Amino acid sequence: MEGELVFSEDDPAGAELRSRYERAVTYGGDVNLPGAHLRGFRISAPAELGISGPLPLYEMRIRSHRELLVPALCAQLSVVGASGLPLQSVPLRFYERSRGARGATLFGSDVAGLIEVQLRLATGAGTWQVDVTFSEPREYPTPATALPVLQVMAHARAGAVVRLAFHAYEMPSTLESILDGDWTNDDFRTWASLCADLRFIQEATNTSFPIPTQMSGTDASGIRQAARLLRGEAVSLGKGPLTLSVKPDRAAALDVFSASQQRLVLAREITLQLDGWSAALGTCVEYCVVERPSRLAHVREEVAAGRSASLRLDLPHGERVYRQLLAHVPAGWLPPELAAQRETHAAELSAPSGEPRP
């Protein structure tokens, strides 16, 4: 079979296709050539076979034979900063090899399968090129496994300097291309930051689960807030107003609002819920200063009559509602029962491992 391959240098897509074809021939690899780039193909064969003549082609697929590498070659891919030090690295395994006219291509991936890596080596020249392809998996790994990959992709871009090390042998180069679909460097940075928060949450709560496959903006906000709480930060919930639902059997609770201003402290257990997985954060306290309610007398009447009522609570100018884990709330805000609970919890954490806790 013989014919002509046609590539238009004026067409960026045609020039890219020609480059991919030449790489496949030179280093081994795969490429699909549409019929528009195939001209005058015909088959020449013995007459008795009856197959000679023009051959209309709609597509030509070139595939190099891939050899399995057993055992797989282990390597470390690092993106290098201006200082020459790694910004982030990720371990790789190369499991297949194909050969071309003047070189070879190694095919590999990270352990989680988030990135596919093609390493092209020129025989005898000592030069190499690497392409990295990111694809979203059907099932996500744990944050600890995915984070290095996301951080590498956040730093990697066309022209970035990378190092690929096989054992002690390093191969510095520039990253020729990043084939990452619709993801931008900002997307990777955002997901890397979110993944780092989720890993911290799991370490702090002694839990382990994969990154949720379905994550909304509300989920992302919940992860960021949970990480801040576990780091001891006070999270602002806004300037109010608040609405307090009062049931008839809780009428005595209204007495605390008799003063012109009053501290309000609410405590509850809080759990982060994500795609069916959960991480218990512990006792969370919400606290603020509120004005004396203007409709307090009306609410007292409703509750006295056996009906539930809603009480609006306004905050003084400049005040906010804060949420914080019990262990980090300023001591002056805690009523005696919560202060005692915090002391008990602190004693449990400080008890030596293996000894009974009080």
Backbone hydrogen bonds, N-H to C=O, Kabsch-Sander energy under -0.5 kcal/mol:
donor,donor_aa,acceptor,acceptor_aa,energy
2,E,42,R,-2.1
4,E,39,R,-2.8
6,V,37,H,-2.4
9,E,7,F,-0.6
11,D,8,S,-1.0
15,A,11,D,-2.6
16,E,12,P,-2.3
17,L,13,A,-2.1
18,R,14,G,-2.3
19,S,15,A,-2.0
20,R,16,E,-2.2
21,Y,17,L,-2.5
22,E,18,R,-2.7
23,R,19,S,-2.2
24,A,20,R,-2.3
25,V,21,Y,-2.2
26,T,22,E,-2.5
27,Y,23,R,-3.2
28,G,23,R,-0.5
28,G,24,A,-1.2
31,V,62,I,-1.9
33,L,60,M,-3.4
35,G,58,Y,-2.0
37,H,34,P,-2.0
38,L,35,G,-1.9
39,R,4,E,-2.8
42,R,2,E,-2.3
43,I,53,G,-2.8
45,A,43,I,-0.5
49,L,46,P,-1.8
50,G,46,P,-0.6
50,G,47,A,-1.3
53,G,43,I,-2.4
55,L,41,F,-3.2
60,M,33,L,-2.7
62,I,31,V,-2.8
62,I,60,M,-0.6
63,R,61,R,-0.6
64,S,29,G,-1.1
67,E,65,H,-0.5
67,E,97,R,-3.6
69,L,95,Y,-2.5
70,V,68,L,-0.8
73,L,94,F,-2.4
74,C,72,A,-0.5
75,A,92,L,-2.2
76,Q,165,A,-1.7
77,L,90,V,-2.7
78,S,76,Q,-0.6
78,S,163,R,-2.9
79,V,88,Q,-2.4
80,V,78,S,-0.5
80,V,161,V,-2.8
81,G,85,L,-2.6
84,G,81,G,-1.7
87,L,79,V,-3.7
88,Q,79,V,-1.0
90,V,77,L,-2.1
92,L,75,A,-3.1
93,R,109,S,-2.4
94,F,73,L,-3.1
95,Y,93,R,-0.6
95,Y,107,F,-2.0
96,E,107,F,-1.6
97,R,67,E,-1.9
98,S,105,T,-2.4
100,G,103,G,-3.2
101,A,25,V,-2.8
102,R,26,T,-2.1
103,G,26,T,-0.9
104,A,121,L,-2.2
105,T,98,S,-2.7
106,L,119,L,-2.9
107,F,96,E,-2.6
108,G,117,V,-2.6
109,S,93,R,-1.8
110,D,115,I,-1.2
111,V,91,P,-0.6
113,G,110,D,-0.9
116,E,133,T,-3.0
117,V,108,G,-2.9
118,Q,131,D,-2.4
119,L,106,L,-2.6
120,R,118,Q,-0.6
120,R,129,Q,-3.0
121,L,104,A,-3.1
121,L,119,L,-0.5
122,A,127,T,-2.2
123,T,102,R,-2.0
123,T,121,L,-0.6
125,A,122,A,-0.9
126,G,122,A,-1.1
129,Q,120,R,-1.9
131,D,118,Q,-2.3
132,V,177,S,-1.4
133,T,116,E,-3.1
134,F,179,L,-1.2
135,S,114,L,-2.3
145,T,142,T,-0.7
146,A,142,T,-2.2
147,L,143,P,-2.5
150,L,146,A,-2.2
151,Q,147,L,-2.5
152,V,148,P,-2.1
153,M,149,V,-2.4
154,A,150,L,-1.8
155,H,151,Q,-1.4
156,A,152,V,-2.2
159,G,175,L,-2.1
160,A,157,R,-2.5
162,V,173,S,-2.5
163,R,78,S,-2.6
164,L,171,M,-1.2
165,A,76,Q,-2.3
165,A,163,R,-0.5
166,F,164,L,-0.5
166,F,169,Y,-2.4
167,H,165,A,-0.7
169,Y,166,F,-2.3
170,E,168,A,-0.6
171,M,164,L,-1.8
173,S,162,V,-2.2
175,L,160,A,-3.3
176,E,130,V,-0.9
176,E,174,T,-0.7
177,S,130,V,-0.8
179,L,132,V,-2.5
179,L,177,S,-0.5
180,D,178,I,-1.1
183,W,180,D,-1.8
188,F,184,T,-2.2
189,R,185,N,-2.4
190,T,186,D,-2.6
191,W,187,D,-2.5
192,A,188,F,-2.7
193,S,189,R,-2.3
194,L,190,T,-2.2
195,C,191,W,-2.7
196,A,192,A,-2.3
197,D,193,S,-2.0
198,L,194,L,-2.2
199,R,195,C,-2.4
200,F,196,A,-2.2
201,I,197,D,-2.4
202,Q,198,L,-2.2
203,E,199,R,-2.3
204,A,200,F,-2.6
205,T,201,I,-1.8
206,N,202,Q,-0.6
207,T,202,Q,-2.2
211,I,141,P,-2.6
215,M,213,T,-0.6
220,A,216,S,-2.2
221,S,217,G,-2.2
222,G,218,T,-2.2
223,I,219,D,-2.2
224,R,220,A,-2.2
225,Q,221,S,-2.5
226,A,222,G,-2.5
227,A,223,I,-2.3
228,R,224,R,-1.9
229,L,225,Q,-2.5
230,L,226,A,-2.4
231,R,227,A,-1.3
232,G,229,L,-1.7
233,E,228,R,-2.4
235,V,233,E,-0.6
235,V,323,R,-2.9
236,S,234,A,-0.5
237,L,321,V,-3.3
238,G,321,V,-0.6
242,L,313,L,-3.0
244,L,311,L,-3.1
245,S,243,T,-0.5
246,V,244,L,-0.5
246,V,309,A,-3.2
247,K,245,S,-0.5
250,R,247,K,-2.3
251,A,248,P,-1.2
253,A,250,R,-1.6
254,L,251,A,-1.7
255,D,252,A,-1.5
256,V,253,A,-1.1
257,F,254,L,-1.6
258,S,255,D,-1.4
262,Q,290,V,-2.4
264,L,288,C,-3.2
266,L,286,E,-2.8
268,R,284,C,-2.3
270,I,282,G,-2.1
272,L,279,A,-2.7
273,Q,271,T,-0.6
274,L,277,W,-3.1
277,W,274,L,-3.0
279,A,272,L,-1.9
281,L,270,I,-2.1
282,G,270,I,-1.1
284,C,268,R,-3.3
285,V,324,Q,-3.4
286,E,266,L,-3.1
287,Y,322,Y,-2.3
288,C,264,L,-1.8
290,V,262,Q,-2.9
291,E,314,D,-3.3
292,R,260,S,-1.8
296,L,293,P,-1.0
299,V,295,R,-2.1
300,R,296,L,-2.2
301,E,297,A,-1.9
302,E,298,H,-2.2
303,V,299,V,-2.4
304,A,300,R,-2.5
305,A,301,E,-1.5
306,G,303,V,-1.8
307,R,302,E,-2.4
309,A,246,V,-2.2
311,L,244,L,-3.0
312,R,310,S,-0.5
313,L,242,L,-3.2
314,D,312,R,-0.5
319,E,316,P,-2.1
321,V,238,G,-2.8
322,Y,287,Y,-2.4
323,R,235,V,-2.5
324,Q,285,V,-2.5
326,L,283,T,-2.7
328,H,325,L,-2.3
329,V,325,L,-0.7
329,V,326,L,-0.9
333,W,330,P,-2.1
334,L,331,A,-1.4
338,L,335,P,-0.6
339,A,335,P,-2.3
340,A,336,P,-2.4
341,Q,337,E,-1.7
342,R,338,L,-2.3
343,E,339,A,-2.0
344,T,340,A,-2.2
345,H,341,Q,-2.3
346,A,342,R,-2.5
347,A,343,E,-2.1
348,E,344,T,-1.9
349,L,345,H,-2.0
350,S,346,A,-1.7
351,A,347,A,-0.7
351,A,348,E,-0.7
355,E,352,P,-1.8
